[in-house]
Amino acid sequence: MSTGLRRTRVWDLPTRLFHWLLAGCVIASVISAKIGGNAMVWHFRLGYVVLALLAFRLLWGVVGGRWSRFTSFIYSPLTLLRYLRGQARADEHLDVGHSPTGALSVFALLAILAVQVGTGLIADDEISNTGPLIKFVSGATSSLATSWHKTYGQWLIISLVVLHVLAIVFYLVKKRQNLVGPMLSGDKALAEGVPASTDSALSRGLAVALIGGCAAGVAWLVSLGA
C-alpha cells in the first residue's frame, strides 16, 4: 500500500449486504415482470423484500456506520458545485463515501424504488394480479398507480441502474477509482486521519434486529389486504 495510506473500513457489512441484495432483487423483479405468468408470484415477493430493504436503509441511514449515515452525504448545493468544479477541500472527504453526485443518484434511486413499491401495492393488471392493498383505494387511484408502475416507474428504475453502472465504469476508466471493490470488501486505501465506519459485532447485531423488524412490518402491512 502506498506511503501515507491505510486500509480504512468505509462500508460496513450491513450496508454492503443491503446494496447487493437490493441490486439482485431489483434486477430479478424487472425480469419476473417481463416474464409474467407464474413468475408474477416472485415479482410480488421480491417487491416485499425491496420494501423491507428500503425501510431498513432509512433506519440504517440514521444509526449505521459513519459513511452510511445520511448526514455524511447530504450536501449543500454550494458543496455540489465546488465538487463539480474540482474545488473540493481535502478535509471534506467528499470521495470517501458517497460523493455529491453519487449521493444524488442514491437518493433518486431510493425515492423511485419507494414509489415503485408503493404503487405496486395497489396496482391491478386487470388479468390475474392485484396488489395486496388495492381494497384501500379507489379504482381510479389503482389505475393511475398501475399505469405508473408498468411504464414510467419501471423505465426510470432501469435508466437509473444503467446510469449507475456507467458511473462505475467512468470512475474506473477516467479517475482510476474502483467503486465496486470497496462495496465488496468494505475497505478503501485512504489517508491517515480519515475516520472509519463502525462495523462491529454489536452494530451487525443491531442491523439484524432492524431488518427483522422491517420484514415483520412489511408482512403485517401485506396482511392488511388479506
C-alpha positions in Angstrom: 0.0 0.0 0.0 1.3 3.5 -0.8 3.0 5.5 1.9 0.6 7.6 3.9 -2.4 5.4 3.1 -4.0 2.9 5.3 -6.9 0.4 4.8 -10.0 2.0 6.3 -13.4 0.5 6.8 -15.9 2.6 4.8 -18.8 0.4 4.1 -20.0 -1.7 7.0 -21.3 -5.2 6.3 -25.0 -4.4 6.7 -24.6 -1.6 4.1 -22.8 -3.9 1.7 -25.4 -6.7 2.1 -28.2 -4.2 1.6 -26.5 -2.9 -1.6 -26.1 -6.3 -3.3 -29.5 -7.7 -2.1 -31.2 -4.6 -3.4 -29.4 -4.8 -6.7 -30.3 -8.5 -7.1 -33.9 -8.0 -6.1 -34.4 -5.1 -8.5 -32.9 -7.0 -11.4 -34.9 -10.1 -10.6 -38.1 -8.1 -10.2 -37.8 -6.5 -13.6 -37.1 -9.9 -15.2 -40.0 -11.6 -13.5 -42.3 -8.7 -14.6 -41.2 -9.2 -18.2 -41.8 -13.0 -18.0 -45.2 -12.6 -16.4 -47.5 -15.5 -15.7 -46.4 -17.7 -12.8 -43.3 -15.5 -12.4 -45.5 -12.7 -11.0 -45.7 -14.6 -7.7 -41.9 -14.0 -7.4 -42.4 -10.4 -8.6 -44.6 -9.7 -5.6 -42.3 -11.5 -3.2 -39.3 -9.5 -4.5 -41.3 -6.3 -4.1 -41.9 -7.1 -0.5 -38.2 -7.8 0.1 -37.3 -4.5 -1.6 -39.8 -2.7 0.7 -38.2 -4.2 3.8 -34.7 -3.3 2.5 -35.8 0.3 1.9 -37.2 0.6 5.4 -34.0 -0.9 6.8 -31.9 1.6 4.8 -33.9 4.5 6.2 -33.2 3.4 9.7 -29.6 2.4 8.9 -29.1 5.9 7.4 -29.5 7.2 11.0 -27.8 4.6 13.1 -25.4 2.8 10.7 -21.7 3.2 10.1 -20.3 6.7 9.7 -20.2 6.7 5.9 -23.6 5.0 5.6 -25.4 7.7 7.6 -27.3 10.3 5.6 -25.6 13.1 7.5 -22.3 12.0 5.7 -23.7 12.5 2.2 -26.4 15.2 2.4 -24.6 18.1 0.7 -25.4 21.7 0.1 -25.8 23.0 -3.5 -22.6 25.0 -3.0 -20.7 21.9 -2.0 -22.0 20.1 -5.1 -21.0 23.0 -7.3 -17.5 23.1 -5.8 -17.1 19.4 -6.3 -18.2 19.6 -9.9 -15.6 22.4 -10.4 -12.9 20.3 -8.8 -12.6 22.7 -5.9 -13.4 20.3 -3.0 -11.3 20.7 0.2 -9.2 17.7 1.4 -10.8 17.9 4.8 -14.3 17.4 3.4 -13.6 13.8 2.3 -16.1 14.0 -0.4 -14.9 10.9 -2.2 -14.7 8.6 0.8 -18.3 7.5 1.0 -20.9 8.8 -1.5 -19.7 11.7 -3.5 -22.1 14.7 -4.0 -23.1 13.3 -7.4 -23.2 9.8 -6.1 -25.5 10.9 -3.3 -27.9 12.4 -5.8 -28.0 9.1 -7.5 -28.6 7.2 -4.3 -31.4 9.4 -3.1 -33.1 9.4 -6.5 -32.9 5.6 -6.7 -34.3 5.1 -3.2 -37.1 7.5 -3.9 -38.1 5.9 -7.2 -38.0 2.5 -5.7 -40.2 3.6 -2.8 -42.7 5.0 -5.2 -42.5 1.9 -7.4 -43.1 -0.5 -4.5 -45.9 1.8 -3.2 -47.7 1.8 -6.5 -47.3 -2.0 -6.8 -49.1 -2.5 -3.5 -52.3 -1.0 -5.0 -51.8 -2.0 -8.7 -54.2 -4.1 -10.8 -53.2 -5.6 -14.1 -56.9 -6.4 -14.8 -55.8 -10.0 -15.6 -54.9 -12.0 -12.5 -52.7 -9.9 -10.4 -53.6 -7.2 -7.9 -51.6 -5.5 -5.1 -52.4 -6.6 -1.6 -53.6 -3.2 -0.5 -55.9 -2.5 -3.5 -59.0 -2.6 -1.4 -58.0 0.5 0.4 -58.0 2.8 -2.7 -60.5 3.7 -5.4 -60.4 2.2 -8.9 -59.2 5.5 -10.4 -56.3 5.6 -7.9 -55.4 2.0 -8.6 -55.5 2.6 -12.4 -53.2 5.6 -12.1 -50.8 3.6 -9.8 -50.8 0.7 -12.2 -50.0 2.9 -15.2 -47.0 4.5 -13.4 -45.8 1.1 -12.1 -45.8 -0.5 -15.5 -44.4 2.4 -17.6 -42.7 5.5 -16.2 -41.6 3.9 -12.9 -40.2 0.8 -14.5 -38.2 2.8 -17.1 -37.0 5.3 -14.5 -35.5 2.5 -12.5 -33.9 0.9 -15.5 -32.5 4.2 -16.5 -31.0 4.9 -13.0 -29.5 1.5 -12.9 -27.8 2.0 -16.3 -26.5 5.4 -15.2 -25.2 3.8 -12.0 -23.3 1.2 -14.0 -22.0 3.9 -16.4 -20.8 6.0 -13.5 -18.9 3.0 -12.1 -17.2 2.5 -15.5 -16.4 6.2 -15.7 -14.7 6.3 -12.3 -12.7 3.2 -13.1 -11.6 4.4 -16.6 -11.2 8.1 -16.1 -10.5 8.5 -12.4 -8.8 5.2 -11.8 -11.2 4.6 -8.8 -12.6 1.2 -8.3 -16.1 1.7 -6.7 -17.0 -2.0 -6.8 -14.1 -3.3 -4.8 -14.8 -1.4 -1.6 -18.5 -2.4 -1.8 -17.3 -6.0 -1.7 -14.5 -5.8 0.9 -15.8 -2.7 2.8 -12.4 -1.0 2.8 -10.6 1.7 0.9 -6.9 2.8 1.0 -7.3 6.3 2.5 -5.1 8.9 4.0 -4.3 8.8 7.7 -6.9 10.6 9.8 -9.9 9.7 7.7 -12.4 8.3 10.2 -13.7 4.8 9.7 -17.2 3.4 9.9 -18.1 1.2 12.9 -18.6 -2.4 11.8 -18.6 -4.3 15.0 -20.4 -7.4 16.1 -22.7 -5.1 18.1 -23.6 -2.9 15.1 -24.2 -6.0 13.0 -26.5 -7.4 15.6 -28.4 -4.2 15.6 -28.7 -4.4 11.8 -30.1 -8.0 12.1 -32.7 -6.7 14.6 -33.6 -3.8 12.4 -34.1 -5.9 9.2 -36.1 -8.4 11.2 -38.4 -5.7 12.4 -38.7 -4.2 8.9 -39.6 -7.7 7.5 -42.2 -8.2 10.2 -43.6 -4.7 9.4 -43.9 -5.5 5.7 -45.6 -8.8 6.5 -48.1 -7.1 8.7 -48.7 -4.4 6.0 -49.4 -7.0 3.4 -51.6 -9.0 5.7 -54.0 -6.0 5.9 -55.2 -6.8 2.5 -56.0 -10.4 3.3 
